[in-house]
Amino acid sequence: MRLNVPIVGFLLGLFLPLIGLFLVYTFKGNHQGVMHFASSLTSQKGVAAKVVLLSVLINLIPFAYFNMKRLDYAMRGVFIATMLYAMLVIMLMFVW
């Protein structure tokens, strides 16, 4: 399988923030249940945007790796997925 294709970076960029969300829940969940954590995200306006922003930071790891290995097309896929999450953060902050 070729690694230097945009779809590989895009899929990594979409699914790694789910791991980041789990890490944010683990460290900042205050030992509350998943449902209580999710309801607190939906009830407070700015908290959901901050949690999504923190979970997207994990995309820096494959972005830096692909940059170091000069896998430009895969890096482009990670960048596109990160920009989609950035639009989600902007919508969470200002629209909803």
N, C-alpha and C positions, 0 to 999 in steps of 0.2 A: 504494500500500500504506500502510495506517495504521501508524504507529509506536507509538501509545499503546495497545497491547494486551499482555496479560500473556505471551502465547506468544513474542513477540519478545524480551522481556527474559529469559524463561526459557531460550530457546535460546542467547542470548548468554551468559547466566550458566553454562550447561552447557559450551559449547565454548571460551570464552576461557581457562579454566584449562588446557586442552590446550596453548595457546600459552604460558601461564605455565610449564607443565611443561617445554616445550622450552627456555624461557629459563633455568630452573633447571638443566637438564642442560647447557646451553651454558656457563653461568658457574661451576657447581659440579661438573661432570662429571669434572674433572681429566684430560681427554683420554683417557678410557676409552671403550670401546665401549658401545653402547646396551644390549646384553645384560648386560654386566658391571655397568652402572649399575642395571639393573632387578633383577639378582640381589642387589646390595648393598642395595637397598631392601627386598627380601623377607627378607633374612637378619638385618638389624638392626631391632629392634622399633620404636624411636622415630623412626628416620630417615624412614621412609615417611610418618608423620604430619606431620613437619616439612616435607617436600618438598611434600606435598599442600597444607598450610597456606600455604606460600610461593607456590604456583602459583595459589591461589584469590585472592590479593591483587590480581590483575589485574581482578577483578570490581569493584573500587572505581572504576575509570574509567567504565564505562557507568552505574554507580549514581550517581556524581556528575553525569554528563552528563544523565541522565534527571531527576535532582533539579533541576538548574539550568534545564532546559527545561520543568519542571512536567509531565512525562510520568509521572504517578503509577502508572498500571497497568503500564507497562513496567518501572518501578522495582520494583514489587511482584514481577514475574517474576524479576528479577535477585536479589532478596532471597530468594525461595523456593529458587532454584537454589543460592545460597550456603549456605542452611541445610541443604540436602541434603549439600553437601560438608562442612559442619561436623559433621553426624552421622557421615559417613565418617571424619573425623579422630578423633572421640571413639571410634569403634569400633576404629580402628587403634591408638589409644593404650592402651585399656583391655581390649578383648576379644581381639584377635588377638595 
